[in-house]
């Protein structure tokens, strides 16, 4: 059983002309889509990491504030 699917897609004329000149059109499109999806996933993970760092900074500041009173008590 094949691991490929036949699709009919619509492209802007300029892109279609460039794709038609590629030696292996299917491989070009598949590779391009894989790269696009990888970039999107990386951007999503980066945003998630940024939000986590920001939340961690808020929590760290709260902990620092809680312990700030001990700085001046002679210990």
Secondary structure, DSSP 8 states (H G I E B T S, - for coil): --S---------HHHHHHHHTSSSHHHHHHHHHHHHHHHHHHHHHHHHHHHHHHHHHHHHHHHHHHHHHHHTTT-
